[in-house]
Amino acid sequence: MSGNRDGMFRGREGERELLNGVLDAGTGVVLIDGAAGTGKTRLLAEIAAVAAGRGFEVATAQDELDQPFLLARLAERRPGGPALVVLDDLHLAEPGTLAALRGLLPASTDEKVVWLLARRRGEGTDRLFGAAAQGGAIRIELRPLADDVVADLVADLAGGVPDDDLKALASTAQGIPAGLVALFGALHEDGLVLTSAGHASIRADRPPHRTEALLRDRVGALSGGARHLLQVAAVLGPRFEPGDVAEMLASRTAILLPALDEVIRAGVVTARDDRLAFRHELLWRLVADSVPPPVRRALHREAGEMLLGRGDSAVVAAKHLLHGAQRGDARSIDGLVAAAKAVLWNAPEAAAELAVRALELTDQASALLVHRTVMAVRALTAAGRLTAAQALAQEALSRQVAPEPAAELRHCVATTTLLGARYAESLEISEALLREPDLAPELAPWVEITRLMALLGHDRRRAQELAESVVRTRQGAPDDVLATALAVLAAIARDTGRPGDALELAREASRSSTSHDLGAYPQLLLATLLAGLREFADAGNVVRRVRGGPSAVVTREVMTAVVQARILLQAGRIEEAAAEARSALAVAEETGHEAVVAPALAVLAMVAIHTGDLPAALEHVERCRDRAPADGVIFSRAYYQWTDVLVTYVGSGLDKALALLTGEYPGLVSSGLFAEEPRAAGWFLRRALEAGDERLAKAVVDHAERLARDHPGFPAICAAAVHARGLLDGDAKSLELAVREHRDLWARANAAEDLGVLLTGSPDRSESVKALEDALGLYREIGASRDSARVLGRLRKLGRRRRAAPARPESGWSSLDDTERAIANLVAKGQTNRQISTQLFMSPHTVNFHLRKIFRKLGISSRVELVMRSRDDQ
């Protein structure tokens, strides 16, 4: 806790070396200056101890009262062995003592006496020190420690390398050793120093009582003018402009220079870039809290009005107005509204806070109440708080409202119901608004956009008719209504198996879009189409442009996340896909974006089925089935149906999966699915062959080949047709071509596996093994543990245990291979050996064999321990 190294404080090595040189000479006078706390007394004590060890007679005064008596004894002293005379705190000495000392110093020049004289800098004894210096005395000034020395000392005091926050707090001591010791004594007393793995930081979960008291004393030692300056500065924020403080104090910066210099010298404030800043948040909060709440509110209001009055950013002013504005304060409330408008798109959460606060402060009888309500509803919608936005709009509409703001509020309700996947309700409100003769021209396009999107989710035929009419009548300059109509037609083309038309329409829609208020639907639809055609680089570029745009509207962010999740899944980046989908789902459920819930669940179901987590897949599909719209908006209806069929096949078997095709989803194979998910063609062909259903097999191949003939410029679609034909005809050459031509890891792995299975009947099984091992490598790259386990099972039947795997540790979680990890994950989810055997295509006995290996590698002995270990490691 002392911060010592070998019994000495850090940072005084040069001074010690000089003093040791004087001791070597055996005579001389050393004058030591230093501010309080710089270590004068400590240094004198250390040198006195060194001198005593070297045979010096050491004479030291205990305090200023003892100094005259010591000097009297020295005056009577007869020359003898070497002596060291140490006189500290001479700034406190009486004039008579200083006069006697001035007489003794010249008289002792021929004796073996070393004089060490110390004072607090700037507090007297100038005549004595000046005379001694003229007589050849050595002067030492103890300055604050250098930054690198402070860092070492702080590490000593903290017990570890300090982080930036701890270093910032230590900087308040201004390099004064005593101040650092006192500060860390307070921190340790409060239990605020946290050390881990050789690093130290400040805990945030304990009150800093002793530390705050120390800092409060430091601030309290300042002059009244300096403290008042700090209080005004603290209201302005942890960083502030000196000119703003001067204006708040009705003064000038030049007049405040002495007070500013005082707070900087005291270590409370420092210069950072073009502003001043409190050295640490604790100091800032301590000073800010010292201002009584009513005074603080008034200062915030004055600061906000000052900033507004000189034309500064309304956003900066609003930070103060939030704390200082009062009911009926028209200027401050207008400032809040202006700030909300300014940040509506790039900081919607802040806009919502500002707009709602402005509404709360508005008098209920004010003519501006309804307009501020509209602003609050819009901001809440942009922030994704759909329930609150809708409730506020409907509450306002329950009162008598003028037609124009009423129309805006009704459109806000239509928007929130649209995002909540209540398409019929949104459509009804939009169409009623469009029938009104006095609908404001600036609102009409947004109502039209809402109607188009609601129709896309509710009535596909009418959506197409309306979109075609818009395209015919609005051709020309970029137009958001035109962009939405083109996007609607692109979605319909996608779902009806016309990927070429869909892509062309989506590109045109993206070019026609001008606003960031649409949730970027045209651009994101384009990205999904490009990814479906396995143009991943182009799809990624579109998503990056959307994410790099100026808008931070929650609808835009959550839609982008779910589109990105499926693109990542299609590209074989399964863990990243799951993370994006979980993020999108969490935000969608929290904010009421029901239109995004089903797409996120569909992606998570696909992830779960390929990682062998059947219970999760079933749960996701069940929830998705209840929410999936009759006609897809973000993803196609066919995508949800394929997800349902795939999970049903794994969970309930072939018969139930095929029953869905003939019952609930009779048009799935002939839809646009194979253009949206080319690998689905091979999957359906395998199921048809497994069931011996020639009609289904022929329908799959016919549709895949028709798509390929109609779209020869899309390699992904052509590869899917070659793959399906190769499976139907049992043609190894076609499957080899499909392996080469497929543009994503999933489809390539499927084709390689199909080729390997086909070649198992040939006399030379080496080609079969090679193809299966290629498939295994691709599945492992993706992270599809269930698919990897299936291929491993096929290789075992061919007498090949597995391809050599990269070296693994002998123990621990990372020592588990793909099969063991898949089994461990399923055990952690509560599945029995028999359930796992069905999932991973192996017998319960084999599952048990792998479990024993898992237990040995992890150093455990039970399934309960495995569950706990899995939770800890994940």
Helices and strands as residue ranges (DSSP letters): E 4-5, E 8-9, H 13-25, E 28-34, H 40-53, E 57-60, H 67-76, E 83-87, G 90-92, H 95-107, E 113-120, H 126-134, E 138-142, H 147-158, E 161-162, H 164-170, G 171-173, H 177-190, E 193-196, E 199-202, H 209-220, H 224-236, E 239-240, H 242-248, H 253-265, E 269-272, E 275-278, H 281-289, H 293-309, H 314-324, H 330-342, H 348-361, H 369-382, H 386-397, H 403-419, H 423-434, H 444-458, H 460-473, H 480-495, H 499-512, H 521-532, H 536-547, H 554-570, H 574-591, H 594-610, H 614-627, H 637-652, H 654-662, H 673-676, H 679-691, H 694-710, H 715-729, H 732-741, H 745-758, G 759-761, H 766-782, H 785-797, G 813-815, H 818-828, H 833-840, H 844-858, H 863-873
